């Protein structure tokens, strides 16, 4: 993904650009509707991954339950 496309998708996810502006901008860049959907999905995935805190439960213990399955 190019920087202009990333910036436009990120602006849409932040609410700075409406759907019509997103489609116009992606169309001006020469992207098809299928490609726009893929780019939007990638942008949303990046946004969700950025919010995850790997250290949220640091120092806590977990209980792991491993069951034997008859097929294994």
C-alpha positions in Angstrom: 0.0 0.0 0.0 1.3 3.5 -0.9 1.5 6.3 1.7 -1.3 8.3 0.0 -3.6 5.3 0.2 -2.7 4.6 3.8 -3.3 8.2 4.8 -6.7 8.3 3.1 -7.8 5.0 4.7 -6.5 6.2 8.1 -8.4 9.5 7.7 -11.6 7.6 6.9 -11.1 5.3 10.0 -10.6 8.4 12.2 -13.8 10.0 10.8 -12.1 12.8 9.0 -13.3 11.7 5.6 -16.8 10.4 4.8 -17.5 7.4 2.5 -18.1 9.6 -0.5 -14.7 11.3 0.0 -13.1 7.9 0.4 -14.5 6.6 -2.8 -13.6 9.8 -4.7 -10.1 9.7 -3.4 -9.5 6.1 -4.1 -11.0 6.6 -7.6 -8.7 9.5 -8.2 -5.8 7.2 -7.4 -7.1 4.7 -9.9 -8.2 2.0 -7.5 -11.1 -0.3 -8.2 -13.9 -1.1 -5.8 -12.5 -4.5 -4.9 -9.1 -3.1 -4.2 -10.7 -0.4 -2.0 -12.4 -3.0 0.1 -9.1 -4.8 0.6 -7.3 -1.6 1.6 -10.1 -0.7 4.0 -9.9 -4.2 5.6 -6.1 -3.8 6.0 -6.5 -0.4 7.6 -9.0 -1.7 10.0 -6.8 -4.6 10.9 -3.9 -2.3 11.6 -6.2 -0.1 13.8 -7.3 -3.0 15.8 -3.8 -4.4 16.3 -2.6 -1.0 17.4 -5.0 -1.0 20.4 -3.9 -4.3 21.8 -1.8 -4.1 25.0 0.5 -7.1 25.4 1.5 -6.0 28.9 -2.0 -5.7 30.3 -1.8 -8.9 32.4 1.9 -8.9 33.1 2.7 -10.8 36.3 -0.5 -12.7 36.5 -0.7 -16.5 36.4 -2.7 -18.5 33.9 -4.2 -21.9 34.3 -3.7 -24.1 31.3 -6.1 -27.0 30.8 -4.8 -29.7 28.4 -7.2 -32.6 27.7 -6.2 -35.7 25.9 -8.4 -36.3 23.0 -9.0 -39.9 21.9 -8.0 -39.2 18.3 -4.7 -37.7 19.3 
